[in-house]
Amino acid sequence: MSTPAWPEIRECADQAPYPVEVLPVDAQRAQQCLSAFGMTERSWLGAVMLHTGAILIDHGWLRVLGSGYEGRRGPLPDVVSAAAPSTGSVTVAHDVLGGHFVWRQSAPESPPTVHYYAPDTLAWEDLELGYGRWLAAMLTGWLSDFYASLRWSGWADEVAGTRLDQGIHTWPPPWTAEGKDLGTVSRRAISMTELISFHQS
């Protein structure tokens, strides 16, 4: 019989080379999310929904969605409300620059994998990892390499001071030649909805 996934997730978080914060969960809302997806806590996504409002990784640079969070630092949606049933995509996380991760099938009959929409290329990339392998990688050190070209001096304090429903808008934007060095561009916090829309428009 399969065992709950949360102890394994918790162990990865405890061993992370950067700060990981598990935001509090509303038990009733968590159960509603599990029921909506027909999942159990034996899956990594089910365990994240059941045990977390969200997970903040590396000073909040990456916000992994759980069963939703409402707090003084700003709200985060739950995984169910962030899903797009018409496309079969489930938004599972977003980063402070407006990049976002969805879990979906690349082709019929293929297992779902995590895809990333990058703010510096304006393109989708299939990371070829299932949800569990992707989250384990992000918790255990891959995040630093993944975002190495998008960091600037003092980023940690700036990110930690950004509300959870906001991201950091940069100008010139990171997909332009002038905007590649985020240490030299103009940066300001705007709503995450507005930031994602800006990158996709």
C-alpha positions in Angstrom: 0.0 0.0 0.0 1.3 3.4 -0.9 2.3 5.8 1.9 1.5 9.5 2.2 4.0 11.6 0.3 4.2 14.5 2.8 7.1 13.1 4.9 9.3 12.8 1.8 8.4 16.4 0.7 9.0 17.7 4.2 12.4 15.9 4.3 13.4 17.6 1.0 12.3 21.0 2.3 14.3 20.5 5.5 17.4 19.7 3.6 17.0 22.6 1.0 20.1 24.8 0.6 17.9 27.9 0.7 15.0 29.0 2.9 11.7 27.1 2.4 8.5 28.3 4.1 5.4 26.2 4.3 2.3 28.5 4.6 -0.5 27.4 6.8 -3.4 25.4 5.5 -7.1 25.6 5.9 -8.1 21.9 6.5 -11.6 22.3 5.0 -10.3 24.0 1.9 -7.6 21.5 1.5 -10.1 18.6 1.5 -12.2 20.4 -1.1 -9.1 20.7 -3.4 -8.3 17.0 -3.0 -11.9 16.1 -3.8 -12.1 18.4 -6.8 -9.0 16.7 -8.3 -9.8 13.2 -7.1 -6.4 12.9 -5.6 -5.0 11.4 -2.3 -2.1 12.4 -0.2 -0.1 9.6 -1.7 0.7 11.8 -4.7 3.0 14.7 -4.3 0.5 17.2 -5.6 -2.2 15.8 -3.3 0.1 16.0 -0.3 1.0 19.7 -1.1 -2.7 20.6 -1.4 -3.5 18.7 1.9 -0.7 20.0 4.0 0.1 23.5 2.7 -1.5 26.7 1.7 1.5 27.2 -0.5 5.3 26.6 -0.3 7.7 29.6 -0.6 11.1 28.6 -1.9 14.3 30.7 -1.7 12.9 33.9 0.0 9.7 33.5 -1.9 11.3 33.6 -5.4 9.2 30.5 -6.3 5.6 30.2 -5.0 4.4 26.6 -5.2 0.6 26.6 -5.0 -1.2 24.4 -2.5 -4.8 24.8 -1.2 -4.6 28.5 -1.1 -3.4 31.2 1.3 -5.0 34.3 2.7 -2.7 36.4 4.9 -1.3 39.9 5.5 1.5 39.2 2.9 -1.2 38.9 0.2 -3.2 36.0 -1.1 -2.2 33.0 -3.2 -4.7 31.0 -5.2 -5.3 27.3 -4.7 -4.3 24.8 -7.4 -7.9 24.0 -8.3 -8.9 27.6 -9.0 -5.6 28.1 -11.0 -6.4 25.2 -13.3 -7.6 25.5 -16.9 -9.8 22.5 -17.6 -10.4 23.4 -21.2 -6.6 22.9 -21.9 -6.0 20.3 -19.3 -3.4 22.5 -17.7 -2.9 22.9 -13.9 -0.8 25.9 -12.8 1.3 24.6 -10.0 3.7 27.5 -9.3 4.9 30.9 -10.4 8.0 32.9 -9.8 8.6 36.5 -8.7 9.4 37.5 -12.3 6.1 36.3 -13.7 7.3 33.0 -15.0 4.9 30.2 -14.3 4.8 26.4 -14.2 1.9 24.2 -15.4 1.4 20.5 -15.2 0.0 19.0 -18.4 0.3 16.4 -21.1 2.6 17.1 -24.0 0.7 14.6 -26.2 -2.3 12.3 -25.8 -1.5 9.1 -23.8 1.7 10.6 -22.5 2.2 11.2 -18.7 1.8 14.8 -17.7 5.0 16.8 -17.1 5.8 20.3 -15.8 6.2 23.1 -18.4 7.7 26.5 -17.8 6.8 29.8 -19.4 9.9 31.9 -19.2 9.8 35.7 -18.9 13.2 36.0 -20.6 12.3 34.0 -23.8 8.4 34.3 -23.9 8.3 30.6 -24.7 7.1 27.4 -23.1 9.6 24.7 -22.2 8.7 21.1 -21.3 11.0 20.3 -18.4 10.3 16.6 -19.0 9.7 16.0 -15.2 6.6 14.8 -13.5 5.3 17.0 -10.6 7.0 15.0 -7.9 10.5 15.0 -9.6 10.1 18.7 -10.4 9.3 19.8 -6.9 12.0 17.6 -5.4 14.5 19.2 -7.8 13.4 22.7 -6.9 13.5 22.0 -3.2 17.0 20.3 -3.2 19.0 22.9 -5.1 18.1 23.0 -8.8 16.3 26.4 -8.4 19.7 28.2 -8.0 21.0 26.9 -11.4 17.6 27.3 -13.1 17.5 31.0 -12.3 21.2 31.8 -12.3 20.9 34.3 -15.2 17.9 36.1 -13.7 19.4 37.2 -10.4 20.9 40.5 -9.3 22.8 41.9 -6.4 20.4 42.3 -3.4 17.6 40.2 -5.0 16.9 38.2 -1.9 15.8 41.2 0.2 13.9 42.7 -2.7 12.0 39.5 -3.3 11.3 38.8 0.4 9.7 42.3 0.6 7.4 41.7 -2.3 3.8 40.7 -1.6 2.7 37.2 -2.5 0.1 38.4 -5.0 2.8 40.6 -6.7 5.8 40.0 -8.9 8.7 42.2 -10.0 8.3 44.0 -13.3 11.5 44.9 -15.0 12.1 47.5 -17.7 13.5 47.0 -20.3 11.9 43.5 -20.1 14.1 40.4 -19.7 13.5 39.2 -23.3 15.2 42.2 -24.8 19.0 42.6 -25.2 18.9 45.7 -23.0 17.0 43.9 -20.2 19.2 40.8 -19.8 21.1 42.2 -16.9 18.5 42.6 -14.2 20.9 44.5 -12.0 20.8 47.5 -14.4 17.1 47.7 -15.2 14.2 49.5 -13.5 12.3 47.1 -11.2 9.0 47.6 -9.4 6.4 45.4 -7.8 3.1 45.0 -9.6 0.2 42.5 -9.4 1.1 39.0 -10.5 -2.0 38.9 -12.7 -0.8 42.1 -14.5 2.8 40.8 -14.8 1.8 37.5 -16.3 -0.5 39.3 -18.7 2.3 41.6 -19.7 4.6 38.7 -20.6 1.9 36.9 -22.6 0.5 39.9 -24.5 
